[in-house]
Amino acid sequence: MVSIDLIADQVITGLSIGAQLFLVAIGLSLIFGVLDVLNFAHGALYMIGAYVAVTLVNGLDVLGLGVPQLGFWPGVVAALLVVGVLGAVIEMGFIRRLYGRQEEVLDQLLLTFAFVLILTDLTRVAFGTGQFVIAPPPELQGTVRFTSSLAAPTYRVFLILTSIAVLGALFAVLRFTNVGRLVRATSSDRDMARLLGIDVSRLYTGVFFVGAVLAGLGGALASPVGAVSPAMGNQVIINAFVVVVIGGLGSFTGAFVGAYVIGLLIAVGSIVISGAGQLLPFLAMIAVLVLKPQGLFGAEEGV
């Protein structure tokens, strides 16, 4: 018999998993919604964000170079900057050359998948194949108590609140700023935007930078709640694609709802049926593809 307390604990865990998935899926949706690029390397960028955070928190010895321990928050900031710059370099140096090609989509998939292999192997060379863990910062340790019998780790509550804040910030920028208007105009018709004088290449690089920053943020914030290893990006990108398929490619609301649905299915499904936590997300994706191929919010809202 499954207790109510166990279900409540798993729901909180599922919400925190959803928050982590959202931070990855929202960057994936942003890049696709504006650039029309399905970035397979997004999971590898997420993984690198986690490694940058772990390196600065634990002071790892990387390739014989001693790195000082700077703490959790400097590690998060460094992860954002490193991954953002890496994403911009990938877009400017490689993906940009594929825009307008006859086989643009296939070429993008092959190119970004190549970066998955390259970045994963470079990470193994630099850090080995072992796993690393870090603790949450002291101010986010402990628990938040909702009732006398229901409490949640403070760090998991922080992840949920962060995902909500990120969604609100992106909506605010896209809807109420001039930069957001340029992004929306370019995502609708990049040729017309270019004719109107918008520097589309520069805008694309900026959007890719922001999408990569979100992947780095997701990786850095995920490092205290799971083991950091070279393979961590592979699983998260699979789940992230499930999220964006369910929510609708390019939809922020869809990424948010889809991430939390998948998080709850992973956490709660495992206590209902053994092994269902990994099965139910894919069943949900199949159901959405059959009943509403464009996703739950794909036809209603995009960038």
RALIN-V687004 format. One record per residue. PSI is psi in whole degrees, -180 to 180 (999 if undefined). OMEGA is omega in degrees with one decimal (* if undefined). BURIAL is I if it has 24 or more other C-alpha atoms within 12 Angstrom, else O. Layout:
psi=PSI omega=OMEGA burial=BURIAL
psi=PSI omega=OMEGA burial=BURIAL
This chain:
psi=126 omega=-179.2 burial=O
psi=127 omega=-178.4 burial=O
psi=157 omega=177.7 burial=O
psi=-39 omega=-179.6 burial=O
psi=-39 omega=178.4 burial=O
psi=-42 omega=178.3 burial=O
psi=-43 omega=-180.0 burial=O
psi=-42 omega=178.1 burial=O
psi=-40 omega=179.9 burial=I
psi=-33 omega=175.7 burial=I
psi=-44 omega=178.0 burial=I
psi=-43 omega=176.5 burial=I
psi=-42 omega=178.5 burial=I
psi=-38 omega=178.1 burial=I
psi=-39 omega=179.2 burial=I
psi=-36 omega=174.0 burial=I
psi=-42 omega=177.6 burial=I
psi=-39 omega=178.6 burial=I
psi=-43 omega=178.3 burial=I
psi=-44 omega=179.2 burial=I
psi=-37 omega=-179.2 burial=I
psi=-42 omega=-178.3 burial=I
psi=-28 omega=175.3 burial=I
psi=-47 omega=-174.6 burial=I
psi=-32 omega=-177.7 burial=I
psi=-37 omega=175.6 burial=I
psi=-39 omega=176.8 burial=I
psi=-43 omega=179.8 burial=I
psi=-38 omega=179.3 burial=I
psi=-47 omega=-179.2 burial=I
psi=-43 omega=179.0 burial=I
psi=-41 omega=-176.0 burial=I
psi=-33 omega=-177.9 burial=I
psi=-49 omega=-174.7 burial=I
psi=-14 omega=-175.5 burial=I
psi=39 omega=-179.8 burial=I
psi=124 omega=172.0 burial=I
psi=104 omega=-170.0 burial=I
psi=96 omega=177.7 burial=I
psi=-23 omega=-178.0 burial=I
psi=-1 omega=-177.2 burial=I
psi=-38 omega=178.0 burial=I
psi=-37 omega=177.5 burial=I
psi=-36 omega=176.0 burial=I
psi=-39 omega=175.1 burial=I
psi=-45 omega=179.7 burial=I
psi=-42 omega=179.8 burial=I
psi=-37 omega=175.5 burial=I
psi=-41 omega=178.4 burial=I
psi=-42 omega=-179.0 burial=I
psi=-38 omega=177.6 burial=I
psi=-44 omega=179.2 burial=I
psi=-47 omega=-179.2 burial=I
psi=-40 omega=-179.4 burial=I
psi=-44 omega=-176.5 burial=I
psi=-24 omega=176.9 burial=I
psi=-45 omega=-176.6 burial=I
psi=-12 omega=-177.0 burial=I
psi=54 omega=-175.1 burial=O
psi=156 omega=173.9 burial=I
psi=106 omega=-175.2 burial=O
psi=115 omega=178.7 burial=O
psi=38 omega=178.3 burial=O
psi=1 omega=179.4 burial=O
psi=117 omega=178.9 burial=O
psi=129 omega=179.3 burial=O
psi=126 omega=-178.7 burial=O
psi=154 omega=175.2 burial=O
psi=118 omega=-176.9 burial=O
psi=-11 omega=179.6 burial=O
psi=171 omega=-172.9 burial=I
psi=-52 omega=-174.2 burial=I
psi=-43 omega=171.9 burial=I
psi=-34 omega=177.1 burial=O
psi=-40 omega=177.9 burial=I
psi=-46 omega=179.9 burial=I
psi=-43 omega=178.8 burial=I
psi=-38 omega=178.4 burial=I
psi=-43 omega=178.8 burial=I
psi=-47 omega=-175.9 burial=I
psi=-46 omega=-177.7 burial=I
psi=-48 omega=-178.0 burial=I
psi=-38 omega=177.8 burial=I
psi=-47 omega=178.5 burial=I
psi=-41 omega=177.9 burial=I
psi=-42 omega=177.5 burial=I
psi=-42 omega=179.2 burial=I
psi=-39 omega=178.6 burial=I
psi=-42 omega=178.8 burial=O
psi=-43 omega=-179.1 burial=I
psi=-49 omega=-176.4 burial=I
psi=-41 omega=-173.4 burial=I
psi=-23 omega=-171.1 burial=O
psi=-59 omega=-174.4 burial=O
psi=-35 omega=-178.9 burial=I
psi=-30 omega=-177.8 burial=I
psi=-11 omega=-176.2 burial=O
psi=-12 omega=-177.4 burial=I
psi=133 omega=176.2 burial=I
psi=-3 omega=177.8 burial=O
psi=156 omega=-179.6 burial=O
psi=-39 omega=178.8 burial=O
psi=45 omega=-173.2 burial=O
psi=-46 omega=-175.3 burial=O
psi=-48 omega=180.0 burial=O
psi=-42 omega=179.7 burial=O
psi=-39 omega=178.6 burial=I
psi=-43 omega=179.2 burial=I
psi=-45 omega=-179.8 burial=O
psi=-42 omega=-178.5 burial=O
psi=-49 omega=-178.2 burial=I
psi=-33 omega=175.4 burial=I
psi=-35 omega=176.1 burial=I
psi=-38 omega=178.4 burial=O
psi=-31 omega=174.0 burial=I
psi=-49 omega=-178.3 burial=I
psi=-42 omega=-178.0 burial=I
psi=-50 omega=-176.5 burial=O
psi=-37 omega=178.8 burial=I
psi=-44 omega=-180.0 burial=I
psi=-39 omega=177.1 burial=O
psi=-37 omega=177.7 burial=O
psi=-41 omega=177.1 burial=I
psi=-39 omega=178.8 burial=O
psi=-42 omega=-175.1 burial=O
psi=-37 omega=-171.4 burial=O
psi=-9 omega=-175.4 burial=I
psi=-173 omega=-177.0 burial=O
psi=3 omega=-179.8 burial=O
psi=175 omega=-179.6 burial=O
psi=150 omega=178.6 burial=O
psi=150 omega=176.3 burial=I
psi=151 omega=173.6 burial=I
psi=160 omega=178.6 burial=I
psi=152 omega=173.2 burial=I
psi=159 omega=176.8 burial=I
psi=153 omega=-175.2 burial=I
psi=-37 omega=-177.3 burial=O
psi=-14 omega=179.3 burial=O
psi=14 omega=172.7 burial=O
psi=163 omega=-176.9 burial=O
psi=-163 omega=-176.2 burial=O
psi=156 omega=171.3 burial=O
psi=122 omega=-176.4 burial=O
psi=123 omega=178.7 burial=O
psi=-43 omega=175.6 burial=O
psi=-179 omega=-179.6 burial=O
psi=-25 omega=-177.8 burial=O
psi=-3 omega=-176.2 burial=O
psi=121 omega=177.9 burial=O
psi=161 omega=179.7 burial=O
psi=146 omega=174.7 burial=I
psi=136 omega=-177.9 burial=I
psi=-38 omega=-177.4 burial=I
psi=-36 omega=178.4 burial=I
psi=-38 omega=175.5 burial=I
psi=-39 omega=177.0 burial=I
psi=-42 omega=178.5 burial=I
psi=-43 omega=-180.0 burial=I
psi=-46 omega=179.8 burial=I
psi=-36 omega=178.4 burial=O
psi=-42 omega=179.8 burial=I
psi=-40 omega=178.3 burial=I
psi=-41 omega=179.5 burial=I
psi=-41 omega=179.2 burial=O
psi=-44 omega=178.1 burial=I
psi=-46 omega=179.7 burial=I
psi=-40 omega=-179.7 burial=O
psi=-42 omega=179.5 burial=O
psi=-43 omega=177.4 burial=I
psi=-43 omega=-178.7 burial=I
psi=-44 omega=-179.5 burial=O
psi=-44 omega=-176.5 burial=O
psi=-32 omega=-174.9 burial=I
psi=-28 omega=-167.9 burial=O
psi=8 omega=178.1 burial=O
psi=160 omega=179.6 burial=O
psi=-37 omega=176.8 burial=O
psi=-42 omega=178.7 burial=O
psi=-39 omega=178.3 burial=I
psi=-40 omega=177.6 burial=O
psi=-40 omega=179.2 burial=I
psi=-45 omega=-178.8 burial=I
psi=-38 omega=178.7 burial=I
psi=-42 omega=-178.9 burial=I
psi=-38 omega=179.3 burial=I
psi=-28 omega=179.1 burial=I
psi=-44 omega=-177.7 burial=O
psi=98 omega=-175.1 burial=O
psi=-30 omega=178.5 burial=I
psi=-43 omega=177.1 burial=O
psi=-39 omega=178.4 burial=O
psi=-40 omega=178.9 burial=O
psi=-39 omega=178.3 burial=O
psi=-28 omega=179.4 burial=O
psi=3 omega=175.0 burial=O
psi=6 omega=178.6 burial=O
psi=133 omega=176.6 burial=I
psi=88 omega=-173.2 burial=O
psi=-41 omega=-178.9 burial=I
psi=-45 omega=179.6 burial=I
psi=-39 omega=179.3 burial=O
psi=-42 omega=178.9 burial=I
psi=-43 omega=178.7 burial=I
psi=-41 omega=178.8 burial=I
psi=-41 omega=179.3 burial=I
psi=-42 omega=178.3 burial=I
psi=-38 omega=176.8 burial=I
psi=-47 omega=-179.7 burial=I
psi=-43 omega=177.8 burial=I
psi=-41 omega=177.9 burial=I
psi=-38 omega=176.8 burial=I
psi=-42 omega=178.9 burial=I
psi=-38 omega=175.6 burial=I
psi=-43 omega=177.8 burial=I
psi=-39 omega=177.0 burial=I
psi=-45 omega=178.4 burial=I
psi=-44 omega=179.8 burial=I
psi=-44 omega=-179.4 burial=I
psi=-43 omega=-178.4 burial=I
psi=-21 omega=178.1 burial=I
psi=-18 omega=-173.9 burial=I
psi=-30 omega=176.8 burial=I
psi=-10 omega=-176.5 burial=I
psi=6 omega=178.9 burial=I
psi=162 omega=179.8 burial=I
psi=139 omega=177.9 burial=I
psi=120 omega=-178.9 burial=I
psi=164 omega=179.9 burial=I
psi=-22 omega=-177.1 burial=I
psi=-3 omega=-172.5 burial=I
psi=-28 omega=-179.5 burial=I
psi=-28 omega=-176.8 burial=I
psi=-46 omega=-178.6 burial=I
psi=-39 omega=-175.7 burial=O
psi=-33 omega=-179.7 burial=I
psi=-32 omega=175.3 burial=I
psi=-49 omega=179.1 burial=I
psi=-35 omega=179.1 burial=I
psi=-40 omega=176.9 burial=I
psi=-36 omega=174.4 burial=I
psi=-42 omega=179.5 burial=I
psi=-50 omega=-175.4 burial=I
psi=-28 omega=174.8 burial=I
psi=-44 omega=179.7 burial=I
psi=-46 omega=-177.0 burial=I
psi=-30 omega=-175.7 burial=I
psi=123 omega=-179.3 burial=I
psi=128 omega=178.2 burial=I
psi=-4 omega=-178.4 burial=I
psi=123 omega=177.9 burial=I
psi=-45 omega=177.2 burial=I
psi=-41 omega=178.1 burial=I
psi=-40 omega=178.1 burial=I
psi=-39 omega=-179.1 burial=I
psi=-52 omega=-179.2 burial=I
psi=-45 omega=-179.2 burial=I
psi=-40 omega=-179.5 burial=I
psi=-43 omega=-178.7 burial=I
psi=-34 omega=175.4 burial=I
psi=-46 omega=-179.7 burial=I
psi=-42 omega=178.2 burial=I
psi=-44 omega=179.3 burial=I
psi=-39 omega=178.5 burial=I
psi=-40 omega=179.3 burial=I
psi=-46 omega=-174.2 burial=I
psi=-48 omega=-175.0 burial=I
psi=-35 omega=-178.3 burial=I
psi=-32 omega=-177.3 burial=I
psi=-22 omega=178.7 burial=I
psi=-13 omega=177.4 burial=I
psi=-50 omega=178.3 burial=O
psi=130 omega=-179.4 burial=O
psi=125 omega=179.8 burial=O
psi=-6 omega=-176.4 burial=O
psi=-19 omega=-179.7 burial=O
psi=-31 omega=177.6 burial=I
psi=-18 omega=-177.8 burial=I
psi=-43 omega=-172.9 burial=O
psi=-40 omega=177.9 burial=I
psi=-39 omega=-179.1 burial=I
psi=-34 omega=173.5 burial=I
psi=-40 omega=177.6 burial=O
psi=-40 omega=178.4 burial=I
psi=-43 omega=179.1 burial=I
psi=-43 omega=179.9 burial=O
psi=-42 omega=179.7 burial=O
psi=-42 omega=179.7 burial=I
psi=-35 omega=179.8 burial=O
psi=-44 omega=-172.3 burial=O
psi=-34 omega=-178.4 burial=O
psi=82 omega=-171.1 burial=O
psi=-27 omega=-179.6 burial=O
psi=-2 omega=-178.8 burial=I
psi=167 omega=-175.5 burial=I
psi=-35 omega=-176.9 burial=I
psi=7 omega=-173.2 burial=I
psi=-33 omega=-176.9 burial=I
psi=-10 omega=-173.1 burial=O
psi=-31 omega=-173.3 burial=O
psi=136 omega=171.3 burial=O
psi=-165 omega=177.2 burial=I
psi=999 omega=* burial=I
